Structures are given as structure tokens and as C-alpha cells.
Amino acid sequence: MTGRTRIVGFCCNYCGYASADLAGLRHLSYSPDVMIIRLPCSGRVDVLHILRAFRKGADAVFVAGCLEKNCNYEYGNIEAKKRVEHARRIMSDLGLEPERLEMFNVASNMGWKFKEIVDEMASRVEKLGTCPLGKVRK
């Protein structure tokens, strides 16, 4: 991470991480400020993981799961989407912009889409500025 912008991506192994890998193989450049956390399934992400990422200094967080109705674990991506929506409500209650958090659905053969996801989140951070929680981290 460059220290300027911090983006955390929770990526399912089967689609989100595979699309990131494919983006790299195809030499598609995206922000180096993204930290990818590989999960067995996006359904394994918890609201606490998301909120902890912000507490530890993330300016934006995204969850990349399988396409809807195409989850390797059947409903993992649906559960992840519910958790992301719950975390967004908590963030709003705390005074943080919920736009800093997003759920994306991507297939393993969509490296171009992963690049778009990172570019989208970097653009959001550029508009919103750094997360105020990052100023209090130690």
C-alpha cells in the first residue's frame, strides 16, 4: 500500500480471487493500493471483518463474490450481500459514508471486471477522501 489510499477487497477463492488473478495474468493495471484478502467463499466474510478493515485504516472495502445463482457453495454470495448491507447500515449509523463499502458479483473469467471494481472503489475514495477512522488508528 502506498499510504495514500487503502482499499481492502474480500474475494472468494472461486470467482473474486480468480478474476483478480486473471487480471494480473492479462497485465490489466489497477490501483496498487488494493489489499486482497482471499476467502474460501464470500459468504465467509463477517460484518466484523468489514468494520475492522475500516478501523485498521481502510478507506474503502469491497466484497467480490460469485455471480448470483452461480455460487460454488450455493448461497454464499447471497449471505455476503446481506452482511454487506448490514455493515452499510451500521456505517451510516456511525456517520461513515456507506458508499465506502460495496458488494460485487464477478465470474472467474472476468479479469476486466475486477479491474473495473478496483477502479470504481478508487474513484469513490478520491471523491469521498480518506476515511476518518484511519486518523485514529494505531
C-alpha positions, 0 to 999 in steps of 0.5 A: 500500500502506498499510504495514500489510499487503502482499499481492502477487497474480500474475494472468494477463492472461486470467482473474486480471487480468480478474476483478480488473478486473471487480471494480473495474468492479462497485465490489466493495471489497477490501483496498487493500493488494493489489499486482497484478502482471499476467502474460501467463499464470500459468504465467509466474510463477517460484518466484523471483518468489514468494520475492522478493515475500516478501523485498521485504516481502510478507506474503502472495502469491497466484497467480490463474490460469485455471480448470483445463482452461480455460487460454488457453495450455493448461497454464499454470495447471497449471505455476503450481500446481506452482511454487506448491507448490514455493515452499510447500515451500521456505517451510516449509523456511525456517520461513515459514508456507506458508499465506502463499502460495496458488494460485487458479483464477478465470474472467474473469467472476468479479469476486466471486471475486477479491474473495473471494481478496483477502479470504481472503489478508487474513484469513490475514495478520491471523491469521498477522501480518506476515511476518518477512522484511519486518523485514529488508528494505531 
